[in-house]
């Protein structure tokens, strides 16, 4: 068994939980290893019960783990909640133990040492120093990492806090979890939403708008900070309705555009989504899912909007829905969305969720390639015209995609309308023209389907069952499959990175090989299972479901899959 150490930091908002987790993540990379970090936080500006889990491995880590090996509780009041998730031989650290837990918790003077370092808020870095000692990370390495993160007086205070924690630990903590040093490799540390924003910019996004709404807000933050140096204009709109209409206007003017939101914000965008469908205007919508209905659990994770995005909008019009399952896919699929939206002149929706949004991993820099941006704006002689010389923005073509010019092209007027229109863009109530325009837009949907990204299959071609998921369940399902293989249960895993147009042929070809199909979804109704039944006619035996606002853990999925496989065996008998 290789290295696999799971560290969980807990505390209230404002206690530096994320800062400590990010610092420990950098320790792992500096030591030549890999990490996967995930956050769980309440909707609080201060206080609450938050946590950051950092899983360190000697191979790329792509999912979290339920059980912690080291628990650092910055708020002792959280111990009763998190101690049940500590490994029996794990290490728990806190200022004071809770009644009845004496012996389970190592009492560490976090606050006292933090005050000695210069501020009581430095308890998180004192704790990070204790963890660093437990992992065997040298003081020289810690000093180099701190110099990257902090400046001036704050650097000195954090350096002192980490050193005091490490020195205290040298007399109280044994090196049970020590990390062996491995050759250092250059790595990029990225979270899911950061990667999605970068991918959009790499895909030529030049205008972005949005109204902050967790967990989509950090996409907007990435676009507003990384985009402008590369020519992107960012606008924080007054609401989500305005944001998507702004993006449609920018796209009409020739700028690749996107918005980012969550479920409630997307609900407000639905009328404008239909406008994009009628105007055949390319636009990308990043939708960070969270538990609903209404405000639901605004800072937790879920996959409840799948059916919503497939049918959102009035009338019928083509769309594409992508569902990245990793930080790398968040980057590549954001670029792909920009390309496909303009290629087919249709809205493209990227489904993510709080788990993937806040998941951070280390990546090989070469994984973040920048494919070419292929613009499809027509000019001059490529602009179609009627006999009177009027530009035909919606010229009927075999593919359904009309040559798209933008305002400002010499000698043409670009006419677009929210009403049904003729080829020249002017509104019409002619029923024959209506039929031709509906057929034209339908051909774009056929073209989108022809370019659907196929499902990704891993595992034995003749396994007893196949696990199917979309979006952020990718890494969890992959590890659950490996756990089951070690326990003698042969299953395959299928990841759908595109859910619409649904890859019917490819999915049917894969699922037909296996006796039992199970979906793994963060919703109650098994929305993916329903979609598979509807589009392929293939029965789904069951769903591993979670709807409590928390992400799956691989060992939990493996345990439930095993139970369902045994049930399927009984049914077949």
DAWO-V548121 format. One line per field, one symbol per residue. psi: psi as a letter, one per 30 degrees, with the letter a starting at -180 (. if undefined). Layout:
psi = ???
//
This chain:
psi = kakjkkkkklalkfgheeeeeeeeeeeeefggallkkkkjllikekaajllkkjkklglkkglakekkekjjjfjfffefefefgkkeglkkklekllkfgkffkjjkieeeeeeeffkffgeefeeeeeeeeefgkleeeeeeeefeellbeeeeeeeeeeeeeeeeefffklhegkkkklkkkklkkkleeeeeeeeeefggkfkkllkkjkgfefeeeeefefeefggkkkkjlflfeeeeeeeeeeeefgkklllkaaeeeeeffeeeeeeeeefhkkkkjkjjllkalbfbjfglllhfgeeeffgklklklllkjlikgleeeeeefeeeeeeeeeeghlkkkjkaleeeefkklklkfffililkkjkhkllbffjkllfggkkiehkkleffkkkjllkfkkglkjklkflklafgfkllgkeeeeeeeeeeeefeeeeeefgkkllkkkakfhlflkkkllbffeeeeeeeeeeeefggjjllkkkjfkfkkkieeeeeeefffkekkkljkhlefheeeeeeeeffgkkkelkjkkggflllkeeeeeeeeeeeeeeeeeef.
//
